[in-house]
Amino acid sequence: MSITAMDQEYVAGTYKRFPVEIVSGKGSRVVDANGKSYVDMGSGIGVTAFGFADDAWMAAVTAQLGKVQHTSNLYYTEPCAVLAKLLCEKTGMKKVFFSNSGAEANECAIKVARKYSAGKKGADCYTIVTLVNSFHGRTLTTLAATGQDHFHELFQPLTPGFVHVPANDIDALKKCVAENKVAGILMEVVQGEGGVLPLTEDFLVAANEIAHENDIPFMIDEVQTGNGRSGKLYSYMNYPIQPDIVSTAKGLGGGLPIGATMLGEKVQNVLGFGDHGSTYGGNPVCCAGAVSVVERLTEGFLKGVKERSEYIFSSLQGAPGVESVTGLGLMIGVKTVAPAAEVVKLCMDRGVLCLTAKDKVRLLPALNIPMEDLTYAVETLNAAAKELGGKV
Ligand SMILES: *Cc1c(COP(=O)(O)O)cnc(C)c1O
């Protein structure tokens, strides 16, 4: 029985996989079961921040594996404390709660916002405002936060107390905050799953001000945009705003499951003993991997992210068969004239793995993708977009 057939028979059918079985990877290249090599422009949906089998990351992870792989949160371990300190020092946030995924990082953010606001304004102050077309995860609460109806339909009732306002509509946000007892405002700086759509600076600045004026925790979901992906350590740092809570995951662990919810001054002591927890949260192996990732996200390194980003934007913007290029840093959406799925398939045939988001080709390469691999990938994508859609 082939691996593909076995997977299709025994793994729950929630994923529409590409017809590729990946067996190994190094840097930004992966090899499939037939020995075919690809340049990877997806990094496991923005997770393998330093590519596959990165030497420094592997050394950090395997060293910790050989010491202790798990302790539970009943005991202290070094990687967890070191990672929390590193994140606080680099962001100015005060405390970190660790979990295992982006959805859980957002769950924690929402719990903190609700506890803070209920304590300050009363138990009926529980509404969380998020944006239309957002994506915040797959648990029933983060689905409720997700502003896309098609994710909600089959799973009613979701956690109550969520309202969605259109992205970049300052008046709608003001009206919403005036009409509801708002416990928190949560948004992505770039809507990733929603089609790689950056929010406008005006809207971000206004949302930041509305939240702070009304003593409402301002939460930024940096699950996808965080950890160097935007060209800054966290994407909010591209703008003059200051969130109270930052959730992140994906690229943080470099390929091991970890979520983090960073708590700023206002909310740093909201969670007390027993208020929240996670058996695996702060796992020493995952934290050791994350330390290796975060400590390398220096200004000098991020300059390289920006250079790669500029190369992609300038190569694709206005190219034949390309309608638009959106995004920030190495989180890029390419609207092609031809359907994105067809462009992605042709690229795959030619040895380049890309993603899609809504009607776009989505690029989330490793932050350190070698220029040689990146050039090949961008030229392949350019050619595919032209061949399939250049005539229009
Ligand atoms: C991927 C993603 C999530 C969910 O993360 P999981 O690790 O899949 O739970 C939440 N928010 C955003 C913005 C994401 O991109």
The ligand as an SDF file (V2000), in Angstrom:
LIG
                    3D

 15 15  0  0  0  0  0  0  0  0999 V2000
   -2.3970   29.7170   11.3730 C   0  0  0  0  0  0  0  0  0  0  0  0
   -3.0480   30.8050   12.1320 C   0  0  0  0  0  0  0  0  0  0  0  0
   -3.7340   30.5580   13.3360 C   0  0  0  0  0  0  0  0  0  0  0  0
   -3.9410   29.1700   13.8720 C   0  0  0  0  0  0  0  0  0  0  0  0
   -2.7590   28.5570   14.2290 O   0  0  0  0  0  0  0  0  0  0  0  0
   -2.7260   26.9570   14.5420 P   0  0  0  0  0  0  0  0  0  0  0  0
   -1.3290   26.7090   14.9830 O   0  0  0  0  0  0  0  0  0  0  0  0
   -3.0990   26.2650   13.2730 O   0  0  0  0  0  0  0  0  0  0  0  0
   -3.7260   26.7330   15.6220 O   0  0  0  0  0  0  0  0  0  0  0  0
   -4.2390   31.6330   14.0300 C   0  0  0  0  0  0  0  0  0  0  0  0
   -4.0940   32.8890   13.5680 N   0  0  0  0  0  0  0  0  0  0  0  0
   -3.4600   33.1640   12.4200 C   0  0  0  0  0  0  0  0  0  0  0  0
   -3.3170   34.5800   11.9870 C   0  0  0  0  0  0  0  0  0  0  0  0
   -2.9170   32.1330   11.6570 C   0  0  0  0  0  0  0  0  0  0  0  0
   -2.3080   32.4140   10.5050 O   0  0  0  0  0  0  0  0  0  0  0  0
  1  2  1  0
  2  3  1  0
  2 14  2  0
  3  4  1  0
  3 10  2  0
  4  5  1  0
  5  6  1  0
  6  7  2  0
  6  8  1  0
  6  9  1  0
 10 11  1  0
 11 12  2  0
 12 13  1  0
 12 14  1  0
 14 15  1  0
M  END
$$$$
